[in-house]
Amino acid sequence: MKTFATIIWCLVSISAFAQKTYVLRQNYPTGYKYDFTLTSEQIINQKIAGRDVHLTQSIGTDYTFDITEGHSGEKDVKVTYNRISMKSVAMGNTMTLNSDDQDSTKKNPFSGLKGASFYMTVTPNGGIKTVAGIDRMLDNMAARMTKDTSQVKQIKNALSKQFSNEVVKQTMESSFKIYPDKAVKIGDSWTVDTKMQMSMPIETITQYTLKEVKDGIAILGVKGTLVSKGSFEVMGNKMETDLQGTNSGETSLDMKTGIVLNSHLRVELYGKMKSMGQDIDFEMQGINKIVGKEVN
């Protein structure tokens, strides 16, 4: 009888463990600071008028999140750009831009971003409720990029296309809106829909699955679809896209704060584009990474 009771107790314990739920959410502690490094490595192949064009591109951004205030689960965050860089190689030509290069004699659109800041309010699921301070940030960026006051307004207008409130909101959500709306168990999945338009418009529908919890860290499996269908401008040229693709990989979270510690995603995007009446076959393969750490 004692042996039977022991077996029943073990089965109940195993069942309870299997059903254990976890709350995954943004819970950034007020007064703390975190550094995030986002990198994107891309290989792009295009066929334009029968000609193959091969492009490799590397983009990196370093942010600091300063958690200034909290209210009802939402957190006010001051976001500061520490560094942004891009290297693009195509048809034997290399273009390199880096915010660390502060040589005022060079035309460097990234130079004004170093130390630039804005503010955002983050909801518990990682969504961005509000963005503020962008207009002032653009004024400072434009003033740092040229000493010619007649060009400041023109530069600000150009920057506003890449750094509007909506674009910044979408950019942040594409990286950090990842949490479920309810407690989850190992093996549970949830779906997050985000949009981004830094250059071409992209909508991502991503399924996250809680794979493992160990030593206060949650490991999420990531699998999603990408769609780019719309129009945008590059250097005054109107482009139209009809692309689709996938993203997959893993993301690790600190269970206590919800901070993304590490994310490694493989991205594929392919289909058709059109520019100036020409059809373009487009194919991209890339790796997107995020590394986060506390800096207090």
N, C-alpha and C positions, 0 to 999 in steps of 0.2 A: 504493500500500500504506500509505503514511504517512497519507494522507487517510482511508482506511478505519479505521485504528487510532484516529485522532482522533475519528471519529464514534462508534466503540464506546466510547471513554473518556467522551465526553459523555453517551451514553445511560446508562452505568453510574452516572455522577455524578448525573444527573437522577433515576434510580431510587432511589439511596441517599438523596438529599435528600427525595424523596417519602415514603420509608419511615422517616424520622427519628422517633424516639419521644421523648416528654416525660414526666417524672415530675411530677405535680401532687399536692401534699400539704400538710398543715399542717406547717410547719417554723418556727414562731415562734422567733426567737432569744432565748435566756435573757438577762435583764437589760434587755430593751427594753420600751418602752411604746407602745401604739397607741390612738388615739381612733377610735371608730366612732359615726357618726350614722345612726340608722335612722328613716325617716319613712314614714308610711302615710296617703295621701289617699283617702277613700272617699266615694262617692255611693250612697246606699241608697234604694230605692223599695219601699214595702210597700203592700199593699192589705188593710185590715182591716175586715171587715163592710161591704164596698163603699166604704170611704173610703180615698182615697189619702193616704199619709203619706210625705213627702219628708224625708230626713235627709242632711246632709253632716257628715263627721267628719275631723279631722286629728289624728294622734297622732305624737309625736316622742320619741325616746329617745337620749340621749348617754351612751356608756359609755367608760371607760378600761380597757384590758386591760394588766395589768402581768405580764409573763412571768417568774415567780419561779424556776422550776426545770424541768429536763428530764431524762427517763429513758426509754430504749428508744423514742425517737420520740414519746413522750407529753410533754405540757407542762402544768405547773401554772400556773394563771392566777388572779390576783386581779382580780375584776371590780368596778368602782366605778361607781355611777350618778352622773353629773354633772348630768343634767337629764332630766326627763320632763314632757311637756306634752300636753294634749288640749283640742281645741275642737270642740264639737258644736252644730250648729244644726238645729232641728226645730220646725215649726209656729210660727215666729216667735220662738221662744225660743233663747237662746244660753247655753251652759254652757262656762266656761273654767277649766281647772285647770292649775297650773304649779308645779313643785317649787321654782322660784326665789322664789315667794311664801312667805315665812317668817313672815307675820303670824299670831301664835298665837291671835288672837281669831277667826280664820276657820276653818271646818271644811274643811280641805284634805287629802284623803287622800294627796296626792303630796308634801306638805311633808317627811315623814319619809324620803323616798327620796333626797333630795339628799345625796350623800356616803356613802350606804349601800353596803356591800361584801359580797361572798361569794366563795367559791373554787370552782374547777372544774378537772378534769383533762381535757384534750382529746387525743383519739387522732389518729393521722396522717390519717385520712379525715374529720376534722372532727367526729366523734361525741363526745359528752360521756360520759366514763366514770364520773365521780363529781362530786357537788355537795356542798359543805360550807359551814357558816356561816350557813345561812338562818335557823335558829331565833334565833341571836344577832342577826342583822340585823333580824328582826321585832320582837324586844324593844326594840331601839334606836329603830326606826321608831315603835312604839306610844308609847314614852315621850316622843318628840319631838312627837307629835300631840296630846297632852293632858296637862294637869297634874293631872287627876283620876285618882288611882291606882285608883279603883274601876272605871274605864272601860278601863284599859290591857289587861286580859285579853280583854275583849270586842272591842277593836279588833284585837288580835293574832290572835284567832280568825278575824275577818273577812278580815284580810290574808293569812292562811295559805291561803285558798282560791285566791288569785291568785299566791302566791309560795311554793308548796310546792317541795320538791326536784324532783319530777317535772315540774311545770309549768315551772320555770326550765330544767331540762334540755331539755325539748321546745322551748321558746322559742329557746334558743341553737342547737339543732340545725336548726331550721327556717330559720335564717339562714346558718349556717356549715358544716353538713354537706353538702359539695358535691363532694368530691374522689373520683376513681376509685380502685379498689383495685389497679390495675396501670398501667404506662406506656401512654400513648396516642399516636396519630398524629393529624395534622390530618384532620378528618372523622370520627374515632371518637366514639362516644356511649356513655354509661353512665347508669344509672338509680339514683336515690336515693329512698327511702321515708321520710318523716318524719311525725310527728303533733304536734298542738298543741291545747291546750285552755286558752286564756286566758279566753274566755267560752264560745262554742260550740266543740264538738269538730271539728277539721278534720284530715283525712289528705291529704297531698300526695304524689303520685308524679311525680317530676320527671326528665325526660331532659335531660342536659347533653351538648353537642357541642363539641369543641375546634374552633373556627373559624379561629383565627389565633394565631400567636406572633410578637411583634415587640418589639424593644428590652426584652427581659426581662419582657414582659407577655403573659399568655395571655387570649384573648378566648373566652368560652364562650357559645354559644347556649343558651337555656333554653326548654323547652316541657314543660308538665305538666298533670296533671289534679288537681282538688280534689274531695273528697267530705266532706260533713258529714251524718252520720246518727247521731243519738243525742239525749240529753237533757242539759240544764244549767239552772241557776237564775240569774235576774236579779232582784235586789232582792226575793227571796223567792218570785218567780213561776217555776214550772217551765215550761220551754220544750222542745219537741221539734223536731228539724230533719230534713229530707229534701232536701238541697241538693247540687248538683254544679256544677262550673265548671272554669276553665282558668287557667293562668298562663304568661306568655311574655315574653321579653325577652333581655337580655344581662348578663353578669357579667364583670368583668375582675379578674385575679389577678396579684399579684407572683410571678413564677416562683421566686424565691429563697426567700421566706418563706412563700408561700401566702396572704398577707394579702389579703382582699377589698378592692380599691381602689375599685371602683364597681360598683353593681348597680342595674339599672332594670327592674322587672318590672310588667307589666300583669296585673291579676287580675280575673276575672269569677266571680261565684257567684250561682246562681239556683235557685229551686224553691219548696218549701212549708215552712212552719213552723206550729206549733200552740201556742197558749197559752190556758189557762183555757177549753178547749173550742172556741176559735175558730181557724179556719184562716186563715193569713196567706200571701199571695203575696209572695215575697221576691226582690229583684234587687239585686245590688251590683256596682259597677264601681270599681276602685281602682288606684292606682299605689303600689308599694312600692319604696323606694330605700335603698341602703346606701352610705355614703362612709367609707372608712378611710384613716388616715394615721399615719405614725410621729411620735411627739412627743418623742423623745430629743434 
